[in-house]
């Protein structure tokens, strides 16, 4: 199985597009439904850490079964994100790089290093 080191975002988008097309799900994949699905899956990811301290959350990931469940939820978030990008024609690499550049201007290292605000 390929991993992040040898898989492009484009390949993931194509794989997701094929999966959706094979099931004729394009009819359901509008921006509203996909954005809601991203939020729902993100909430399911958060459930794994609800009520835990930050240290307890880090410790929970030391257990293979918990890590697998968290990875599965994160994959759900990513799959809907890829579908949203496909549906809306958003180039994720371009969007992320633009956002990172804006964040570099908004949060210069010399002002924010080691600070969260």
N, C-alpha and C positions, 0 to 999 in steps of 0.2 A: 504494500500500500504506500502510495506517495505521501509525503508530509510537506510541511510548510517550506522546507528548503528547496523543493523541486516542483512546486505547484504555484501557478500564477493566479491572481485574482480573476483574470479573464477565464481561465480554465474552470474555476469554481462557478463563475457566473454561467458559463455554457452548460456545465453539468446540472446546475439548478434549473436552467431554462428547459433542458431536455426532460428532466423529471416532471416539471410542471406541464409541459406540452403533452407528454405521453398520457397524462391523466386528464387532459382537457380542463385544467384548472385556471387557465388564463382568464376565463369569464369571471372568476371570483377574486382575481388578484388585481384589484384596483388600489389606488393609493390609500384610501380610507381603511380598507380591510387589512392591507399589509402593514400599515403603520400601527394599527391596533394590535396585530399579531406580534409585532416586534415588542411592543409594550407589555403584552401579556406574557410572552416568553421571558422577558427581562424580569418581570415580577416573579415568575417561577424560579429563576436563577437566584433572586434575592431571598426567596423562602428558605434556601439552604443555610442562610446565615442569620436569619431573623432571630433575635433575642440572644445572639452570641456576642461576646466581647470581640474586639478585633483579634486578640490573641487566640481565643477559642476558634474563631473563623479560620485563622491560619492553621491551627492544629487540626481542624476537621479535614483539611485537604491532605493530611498525611495518611489517611485511610483510603486505600485503593477504591473501595466501593463508593465512598462519598465523592472522591475525585472523578470517578466515571460518571456519576449522576450529574455533577456540576458541568463536566465537559459536554454531556448530552444536552443540558439546558443551554449552554453557550452556543452549541451547534445549532440549536433551534433559532436562537437570536440571529446568528449569522445567516442561516438559510433564508429567513424572511428578509433580512437586510439585502442579501444578494437578489432576491426576487423583487424587492422594492426598487433597487438600482436598475434591474432589467426593465421593469415596467415603466419607470419614469425616465429612463435614458440618462442616468447619472453615472459618470465615470468615477468610481470610488477612489481610485488612486489620485486623480486630479482633485476631487473634493477634499480628501484627507490632507493632501499637500497644501492646498489653499488654507485649510483650517489651521494646520500646524504653523504656517507662516504668519497668519493672523495672531495665533497664540504666542508666537515668539515676540511679536511686537507688543502685544498686550501684557505679557509676563516676562520681561527681560530677566535674564539669569542674575544679573548683578542686584536686582531688586527682590527677586522671589526665591532665590536658592535656599532651600531648607524651610521655606514658609509656604503655607497653603493659602494665604490671602494677600 
